[in-house]
């Protein structure tokens, strides 16, 4: 292997190590100051780390706001403050929605085709772990819809399929006033479609002009969730969980996934999403969300099974008239094909390398279509990864072959390079030595970068697979050989302790990946020893597989399986190429090239002229010093 090829490998490895960290910090912005405590309810001061409501920002908080427990006659919805919890379950082909009359909200959305890593029902929008309510002021009272009992108006049927749909209306009547009671209500309308993870959500304000405070310009939609762990690899799930949002006319953004973060969105957003590794709940505006405060953080001393807290406080514009605010709620898997159908850029929550056009292009145009095609044939996912690896290796084989041919040329011409080094041993002769070496390469028809560039051109594919396989929900809970979940790490031995930089388990796929890397390194170093070039690189090259083992031990077993296959196939390719390419024939071809006249390019002529001038200046300065 040539010096340039080794440098290429080292660069690829260095970028691979730093890529994951760079991805998590590329959207980094200046952190906002902690939000001040505000009076929201019962005169209680909210801690500074709580998202402040738009109602408070609008100056609608009265000096003394009190809402007594139980019946509060001053509350315009006092007759709805007491009641009995009643549930209504509606289901379509993909999920079941449990509606609760208290708060008029979904108390849970259970996905039919997915389970947690404990093989339990996978429930999104869990009422016991989340808040979802409107908040506004009326009659000097802070009204929160989650504390009020709605009237459920629903059709007799409870199932919907195909192209059909049904509506569930949750109506909150105001207490009788000067107008008839039927003309004063707040209504949540949910539309369930037969075969979609997306459901309609509309908020209707009817006859509430004299109920909601006259100076109200925004009604707050409060949405908080304490997320539970769904996946086997808790660390990877946490690293891929955060609040995402889509600014209007801009690319998708998100809060930091690896540490606590918050942001005040002052420009309109199309949607806000609570995104986990493989599932998300997204609130989509029919128009736009003018402003919002979002936050994600991790609690200290959290109970087992806890993942992360996500919060959003969305300002819904209110003009004091009867109005209807249209939204949609997506609750389902982060599956590329499913999210792409909505044409909302929701699929950009899936980490496919969107920040690097070449990487995401490889995934979207090449890897995903081929993967989907093979999946449609009913093949096992272990076989799909094998076929995908072979196809990628076939595509990049010309680059691999060109890289090896370049290495062979550099190897056979090494004796002549050594003679040039002996001819110009002094430091001040460095320019002459470089010019002589470049002249030799030119005559022999060798490009110094021809071994490095082909390997660097392969790097986007390495990174594309690094992003694609761990993010593919298709691999979730799919077993292969000893791995019970290709989207999580495989373990053949679990420790009761943690080894720094390694983990608390032994991944066999990671070990095999490291072993194939060592095998390939041994072959290339054996070849390197023949040319006696860059002996100081030997330790680094052998240490790289060990570092990869530590780095990838906790990554998806499907990814390590792919890297293992990829390196093993590369080893076979190089082994076969070495048997096909004869060094004697390569040397003979180089000698023939030397006999051909070499026409210097204008650029090369300018370089040589510049070198001669610099050398002449150096001689003059040396002569002056001697005098």
C-alpha positions in Angstrom: 0.0 0.0 0.0 1.4 3.4 -1.0 1.9 6.4 1.3 -1.1 8.1 -0.2 -3.4 5.1 0.3 -2.4 4.9 4.0 -3.0 8.6 4.4 -6.4 8.2 2.8 -7.3 5.4 5.2 -6.2 7.4 8.2 -8.2 10.4 7.0 -11.3 8.2 6.5 -11.0 6.8 10.0 -10.4 10.2 11.6 -13.5 11.6 9.9 -15.6 8.6 10.9 -14.7 9.1 14.6 -15.5 12.8 14.5 -18.6 12.5 12.3 -21.1 11.4 15.0 -20.1 14.3 17.3 -20.2 16.8 14.5 -23.7 15.7 13.5 -25.0 16.4 17.0 -23.4 19.9 17.2 -23.9 21.2 13.6 -27.2 22.9 14.6 -25.7 24.4 17.7 -26.9 27.9 18.5 -26.5 30.3 21.4 -28.4 29.0 24.3 -31.2 31.1 25.5 -31.3 32.5 29.1 -33.4 30.6 31.6 -37.1 31.5 31.4 -38.3 33.5 34.3 -40.9 32.2 36.7 -44.4 33.4 36.0 -47.8 33.2 37.8 -50.0 30.8 35.9 -52.4 29.2 38.3 -53.5 29.5 42.0 -50.8 32.1 42.6 -48.1 29.4 42.3 -44.8 30.5 40.8 -43.5 28.3 38.1 -39.8 27.4 38.3 -37.4 29.1 36.0 -36.8 26.0 34.0 -40.5 25.7 33.0 -41.6 26.9 29.6 -43.5 30.2 30.0 -46.9 30.5 28.3 -47.7 33.0 25.6 -50.6 34.2 27.8 -48.0 35.4 30.3 -46.0 37.0 27.5 -49.1 38.9 26.3 -49.5 40.4 29.7 -52.9 38.7 30.4 -51.9 37.4 33.8 -54.1 39.2 36.4 -52.6 40.5 39.6 -54.5 37.9 41.6 -55.5 34.7 39.8 -57.2 32.0 41.9 -59.0 28.8 40.9 -60.2 26.9 43.9 -60.3 23.1 43.8 -63.7 21.8 42.9 -66.4 24.2 41.9 -65.4 27.8 41.1 -68.4 29.9 40.4 -66.3 32.6 38.7 -64.9 30.2 36.2 -67.1 30.3 33.0 -66.7 26.5 32.8 -67.4 25.8 36.4 -70.1 23.2 35.6 -67.4 21.2 33.8 -64.9 21.1 36.6 -66.3 17.9 38.1 -67.2 14.7 36.4 -66.3 11.0 35.8 -63.5 9.9 33.5 -64.9 8.2 30.4 -62.9 6.6 27.6 -63.8 6.1 24.0 -61.5 3.8 21.9 -61.5 4.3 18.1 -59.2 2.3 15.8 -58.1 2.2 12.2 -55.8 -0.2 10.4 -52.6 1.1 12.0 -53.4 2.3 15.5 -56.0 2.6 18.3 -56.8 6.0 19.8 -58.1 6.1 23.4 -60.0 9.4 23.9 -60.6 10.8 27.4 -63.5 13.2 28.2 -61.3 14.9 30.9 -59.4 17.3 28.8 -61.0 16.1 25.6 -57.7 14.7 24.5 -56.2 11.4 23.3 -55.2 9.5 26.4 -53.1 7.1 24.4 -52.3 6.1 20.8 -51.3 2.4 20.5 -49.5 1.3 17.4 -50.7 -2.1 16.1 -47.6 -3.2 14.2 -44.9 -2.4 16.8 -44.0 -3.4 20.3 -41.5 -2.1 22.9 -38.2 -3.9 23.4 -40.0 -5.7 26.4 -42.6 -7.0 23.9 -45.2 -4.7 25.4 -47.8 -2.5 23.6 -46.1 0.6 22.2 -48.2 3.6 23.3 -47.6 7.2 22.1 -49.3 10.3 23.5 -49.7 8.5 26.9 -52.0 10.6 29.1 -50.3 9.4 32.3 -47.0 10.7 31.0 -47.9 13.8 29.0 -49.9 17.1 29.0 -52.0 18.3 26.1 -54.3 21.2 26.7 -55.3 24.7 25.8 -54.8 27.5 28.3 -56.4 31.0 28.3 -57.9 33.5 30.7 -61.6 34.1 31.2 -63.4 36.0 34.0 -60.1 36.6 35.8 -59.4 32.8 35.8 -56.7 30.8 34.2 -58.6 28.1 32.3 -56.9 24.8 31.5 -58.8 22.4 29.4 -57.1 19.3 30.9 -59.0 20.0 34.2 -62.4 20.2 32.6 -64.8 17.5 31.4 -65.8 17.5 27.8 -68.9 16.1 26.2 -68.0 13.4 23.7 -70.0 13.5 20.4 -69.0 10.4 18.4 -70.6 8.2 15.8 -71.8 4.8 16.8 -69.1 2.9 15.0 -65.6 2.5 16.5 -63.6 1.2 13.6 -62.6 2.7 10.3 -60.6 1.2 7.4 -59.5 1.9 3.9 -60.4 5.3 2.5 -63.1 5.9 5.1 -62.9 8.3 8.0 -64.8 9.2 11.2 -64.9 12.2 13.5 -64.8 12.4 17.3 -66.0 15.7 18.7 -65.1 16.8 22.2 -67.2 19.8 23.2 -66.7 22.0 26.3 -69.9 24.0 27.0 -69.6 27.3 28.8 -71.9 27.9 31.8 -75.2 29.5 30.8 -75.0 33.2 30.2 -76.9 35.9 28.4 -76.7 33.8 25.2 -78.1 30.2 24.9 -75.7 27.6 26.3 -75.5 25.8 22.9 -73.9 28.8 21.3 -71.0 29.1 23.8 -68.5 26.2 23.6 -64.9 25.2 22.8 -64.6 22.1 20.6 -61.9 19.7 19.7 -62.6 17.8 16.5 -60.5 14.7 15.7 -60.7 13.0 12.3 -59.5 9.4 12.1 -58.6 8.0 8.6 -58.8 4.4 7.8 -55.2 3.6 6.8 -53.1 6.6 8.0 -51.0 7.5 11.0 -52.1 11.1 10.5 -55.3 12.3 12.0 -57.0 15.7 11.7 -57.2 18.0 14.8 -59.3 21.1 14.8 -60.0 23.6 17.5 -63.3 25.5 17.2 -64.2 28.6 19.2 -67.9 29.2 19.1 -69.7 32.1 20.9 -66.8 32.7 23.3 -66.1 36.3 22.5 -67.6 37.4 25.9 -66.0 34.5 27.8 -62.3 34.6 26.8 -60.4 37.7 28.1 -60.8 40.6 25.6 -57.1 41.4 25.5 -56.2 37.8 24.5 -54.3 37.6 21.2 -52.9 34.1 21.6 -54.3 30.9 23.2 -51.6 28.6 24.5 -51.4 25.0 23.4 -49.3 23.3 26.1 -47.7 20.0 25.1 -45.3 18.1 27.4 -44.2 14.5 27.3 -42.1 12.4 29.7 -40.9 9.8 27.3 -40.4 6.1 28.1 -37.8 3.9 26.7 -38.9 1.8 23.7 -35.6 0.4 22.5 -33.0 -2.1 23.7 -30.1 0.3 23.2 -31.0 3.1 25.6 -27.9 5.2 24.8 -28.6 5.2 21.1 -32.3 6.0 21.6 -31.4 8.9 23.9 -28.9 10.2 21.3 -31.7 10.3 18.7 -34.5 11.8 20.8 -35.2 15.6 20.7 -37.7 18.2 19.6 -37.7 18.8 15.9 -39.4 21.6 14.0 -39.8 22.9 10.5 -39.5 26.7 10.0 -41.6 28.0 7.1 -39.4 28.2 3.9 -36.4 26.7 5.7 -34.9 23.3 6.4 -35.8 21.1 9.3 -34.1 22.0 12.6 -33.9 20.4 16.0 -32.7 20.9 19.6 -29.5 19.3 20.7 -30.0 15.6 21.2 -27.0 14.9 23.5 -27.7 17.5 26.2 -30.4 19.8 27.6 -31.5 22.5 25.2 -34.3 25.0 24.7 -35.2 27.6 22.1 -37.9 30.3 21.5 -39.2 30.1 18.0 -39.9 33.7 16.8 -40.4 32.8 13.2 -43.4 30.8 11.9 -43.1 27.0 11.9 -45.0 24.4 9.9 -44.7 21.6 12.4 -43.3 20.6 15.8 -42.4 17.1 16.5 -41.4 15.0 19.6 -39.1 12.6 17.9 -37.6 9.4 19.3 -35.2 7.0 17.6 -37.9 5.1 15.6 -41.2 6.9 16.5 -42.5 10.4 16.6 -45.6 12.5 17.4 -45.8 15.6 15.2 -48.2 18.5 15.5 -48.7 20.0 12.0 -50.4 23.3 11.4 -52.7 23.8 8.4 -51.5 27.4 8.3 -48.4 28.1 10.5 -47.5 28.2 14.2 -46.5 31.9 14.7 -44.4 31.3 17.7 -43.4 28.5 20.2 -41.1 27.7 23.1 -39.6 24.3 22.9 -37.3 22.3 25.2 -35.8 18.9 25.8 -34.0 17.8 29.0 -33.0 14.7 31.0 -34.1 14.4 34.6 -31.6 13.5 37.3 -32.2 10.3 39.3 -35.0 9.3 36.9 -36.7 5.9 37.4 -35.9 2.9 35.3 -37.3 3.0 31.8 -37.2 6.8 31.6 -35.8 8.4 28.4 -36.2 12.1 28.2 -38.6 15.1 28.7 -39.8 17.1 25.7 -41.9 20.3 26.0 -43.6 22.6 23.6 -45.7 25.6 24.2 -47.4 26.8 21.0 -49.1 30.2 20.6 -52.3 29.8 18.6 -53.6 33.2 17.2 -57.0 34.3 18.6 -58.8 37.2 17.2 -61.8 37.4 19.6 -64.2 36.1 17.0 -65.6 32.7 16.2 -62.9 30.8 14.5 -61.5 27.4 13.7 -57.8 26.5 13.9 -56.9 23.5 11.8 -54.0 21.1 12.6 -53.0 17.5 12.2 -51.4 15.0 14.5 -49.0 12.3 13.2 -48.3 9.5 15.6 -46.4 6.6 14.1 -43.0 5.2 12.9 -40.1 7.2 11.5 -40.3 5.3 8.3 -38.9 7.1 5.2 -41.6 6.0 2.8 -44.4 6.7 5.2 -43.3 10.2 6.2 -42.4 11.2 2.7 -45.9 10.6 1.5 -47.1 13.7 3.5 -44.8 16.0 1.6 -44.0 18.0 4.8 -40.3 17.1 5.1 -41.2 14.9 8.1 -38.8 12.3 6.7 -35.9 14.7 7.5 -36.2 13.6 11.1 -34.6 10.4 10.0 -30.8 10.9 10.2 -29.8 10.0 6.6 -27.0 12.6 6.4 -29.1 15.6 5.2 -26.3 18.0 5.9 -24.0 16.4 3.4 -25.7 16.4 0.0 -23.7 13.4 -1.4 -24.4 11.2 1.6 -28.2 11.8 1.7 -28.3 11.5 -2.1 -26.7 8.1 -1.9 -29.2 7.0 0.7 -32.3 8.4 -1.0 -31.5 7.6 -4.6 -29.5 4.3 -4.3 -29.6 2.6 -0.9 -33.2 3.0 0.1 -34.8 2.0 -3.3 -32.6 -1.1 -3.5 -33.3 -1.9 0.2 -37.1 -1.5 -0.4 -37.0 -3.6 -3.6 -35.2 -6.5 -1.8 -37.6 -6.2 1.2 -40.6 -6.4 -1.2 -39.3 -9.8 -2.3 -39.6 -11.2 1.2 -35.9 -11.7 1.8 -34.5 -12.0 5.3 -32.9 -8.8 6.4 -29.5 -10.4 7.0 -29.6 -11.5 3.3 -30.7 -8.0 2.3 -27.7 -6.5 3.9 -25.4 -9.1 2.3 -26.8 -8.4 -1.2 -26.7 -4.6 -0.6 -23.1 -4.9 0.4 -22.1 -6.9 -2.7 -23.9 -4.5 -5.0 -22.1 -1.5 -3.4 -18.8 -3.3 -3.7 -19.4 -4.0 -7.4 -20.2 -0.3 -8.0 -17.0 0.9 -6.4 -14.8 -1.9 -7.7 -13.3 0.3 -10.4 -12.1 2.7 -7.7 -10.7 -0.2 -5.7 -8.9 -1.6 -8.7 -7.5 1.8 -9.7 -6.3 2.4 -6.2 -4.5 -1.0 -6.2 -2.9 -0.4 -9.6 -1.6 3.0 -8.3 -0.2 1.2 -5.2 1.5 -1.3 -7.4 3.1 1.4 -9.6 4.4 3.2 -6.5 5.8 0.0 -5.1 7.7 -1.2 -8.2 9.2 2.3 -8.7 10.3 2.6 -5.1 14.0 1.6 -5.7 14.3 4.5 -8.1 12.8 6.9 -5.6 15.3 5.6 -3.0 18.1 6.4 -5.4 16.9 10.0 -5.8 16.7 10.3 -2.0 20.4 9.3 -1.8 21.3 11.7 -4.5 19.8 14.7 -2.7 20.4 14.0 1.0 20.8 17.6 2.2 17.8 19.7 3.5 18.6 22.6 1.1 18.3 20.1 -1.8 14.7 19.3 -0.9 13.4 21.3 -3.9 15.7 19.5 -6.3 14.7 16.1 -4.8 11.0 16.9 -5.1 11.4 18.0 -8.7 13.3 14.9 -9.5 10.7 12.6 -8.0 7.9 14.5 -9.7 9.8 14.2 -13.0 10.1 10.4 -12.4 6.4 10.1 -11.7 5.6 12.1 -14.8 7.7 9.9 -17.0 6.4 6.7 -15.5 2.8 7.9 -15.8 2.1 7.9 -12.1 -0.1 10.4 -10.3 0.8 10.7 -6.6 -2.8 11.2 -5.6 -4.2 8.3 -7.7 -4.1 6.0 -4.7 -5.6 8.4 -2.2 -8.4 9.9 -4.2 -10.2 6.7 -5.1 -10.3 5.7 -1.4 -11.6 9.1 -0.4 -14.3 8.9 -3.0 -15.6 5.7 -1.4 -15.9 7.5 2.0 -19.4 9.0 1.3 -20.7 5.5 0.9 -19.2 4.4 4.2 -20.8 7.4 6.0 -24.1 6.9 4.2 -24.4 3.3 5.5 -23.2 4.6 8.9 -26.3 6.8 9.0 -28.8 4.5 7.1 -28.6 1.2 9.0 -29.0 2.4 12.6 -31.9 4.6 11.5 -33.8 1.9 9.6 -36.9 1.0 11.4 -37.2 -2.0 9.1 -34.3 -3.6 11.0 -36.0 -2.9 14.4 -36.5 -6.2 16.4 -35.5 -8.3 13.4 -33.2 -11.1 14.4 -30.3 -12.6 12.5 -28.0 -15.4 13.7 -27.2 -14.6 17.4 -28.4 -10.9 17.2 -32.0 -10.5 18.4 -32.3 -6.9 17.0 -30.4 -5.7 14.0 -31.1 -2.1 15.0 -29.4 -2.5 18.4 -26.2 -4.0 19.6 -25.7 -7.7 19.8 -24.3 -9.2 22.9 -22.8 -12.6 23.6 -21.5 -11.6 27.0 -22.9 -9.0 29.4 -20.8 -7.5 32.2 -22.0 -6.3 35.6 -19.7 -3.3 35.2 -18.8 -0.8 32.5 -15.4 -0.7 30.7 -14.5 2.9 29.7 -14.7 3.5 25.9 -16.1 0.0 25.4 -19.2 -0.7 27.4 -20.7 -3.5 29.5 -21.1 -6.2 26.9 -19.3 -8.0 24.1 -20.6 -7.6 20.6 -19.7 -10.5 18.4 -20.4 -8.7 15.2 -18.1 -5.9 16.3 -15.4 -8.4 17.1 -15.8 -10.0 13.6 -15.7 -6.5 12.1 -12.4 -5.8 14.0 -11.0 -9.2 13.0 -11.6 -8.6 9.3 -10.0 -5.2 9.6 -7.0 -6.7 11.2 -6.8 -9.3 8.4 -6.9 -6.6 5.8 -4.4 -4.5 7.7 -2.0 -7.4 7.9 -2.2 -8.0 4.2 -1.5 -4.3 3.4 1.3 -4.0 6.0 2.9 -7.1 4.5 2.8 -5.4 1.2 4.1 -2.2 2.8 7.1 -4.0 4.3 8.1 -5.0 0.8 8.5 -1.4 -0.2 9.9 -0.4 3.2 7.8 2.8 3.1 6.5 4.7 6.1 7.3 2.1 8.8 6.1 4.5 11.5 2.5 4.0 10.2 2.5 0.3 11.1 1.4 0.8 14.7 -1.3 3.2 13.8 -2.7 0.9 11.1 -2.9 -2.0 13.5 -4.4 0.1 16.2 -7.2 1.4 14.1 -9.3 -1.8 14.2 -9.0 -1.8 18.0 -10.3 1.8 18.1 -13.2 0.8 15.7 -14.1 -2.1 18.0 -14.4 0.3 21.0 -16.3 2.9 19.0 -18.8 0.5 17.3 -19.3 -2.0 20.2 -22.6 -0.4 21.2 -23.8 0.5 17.7 -26.4 -1.4 15.7 -25.5 -5.0 15.0 -26.7 -4.5 11.4 -24.1 -1.8 10.9 -21.3 -4.0 12.3 -22.5 -6.9 10.2 -22.3 -4.6 7.1 -18.8 -3.4 7.9 -17.7 -6.9 8.5 -19.0 -8.0 5.2 -17.6 -5.0 3.4 -14.1 -5.4 4.8 -14.1 -9.2 4.1 -15.2 -8.6 0.5 -12.5 -5.9 0.1 -9.9 -8.4 1.4 -11.1 -10.9 -1.2 -10.9 -8.3 -3.9 -7.4 -7.3 -3.0 -6.3 -10.9 -2.7 -7.6 -11.7 -6.2 -6.2 -8.4 -7.7 -2.8 -9.2 -6.3 -2.9 -12.5 -8.1 -4.0 -10.9 -11.3 -1.6 -8.0 -11.5 2.0 -8.9 -12.1 4.6 -6.5 -10.7 7.1 -7.4 -13.4 4.6 -6.4 -16.1 3.7 -3.2 -14.3 7.4 -2.3 -14.1 7.9 -3.1 -17.8 4.9 -0.9 -18.7 6.5 1.9 -16.6 9.8 1.6 -18.4 8.0 1.8 -21.7 6.3 5.0 -20.5 9.6 6.5 -19.7 10.7 6.1 -23.3 7.8 8.2 -24.5 8.4 12.0 -24.8 6.7 13.9 -21.9 5.2 17.2 -22.8 5.3 19.6 -19.9 2.1 21.5 -19.1 2.2 25.2 -18.8 1.3 24.8 -15.1 4.3 22.5 -14.6 6.5 24.9 -16.5 5.5 27.8 -14.2 6.2 25.6 -11.2 9.6 24.8 -12.4 10.4 28.4 -13.2 9.2 29.4 -9.8 11.4 26.7 -8.2 14.5 27.9 -10.2 13.9 31.5 -9.0 13.6 30.5 -5.4 16.8 28.4 -5.7 18.7 31.3 -7.3 17.6 33.7 -4.5 18.7 31.1 -1.9 22.1 30.8 -3.6 22.5 34.6 -3.6 21.6 35.0 0.0 24.0 32.2 0.9 26.8 33.9 -1.0 26.2 37.2 0.8 26.3 35.6 4.2 29.7 34.0 3.3 31.1 37.4 2.3 
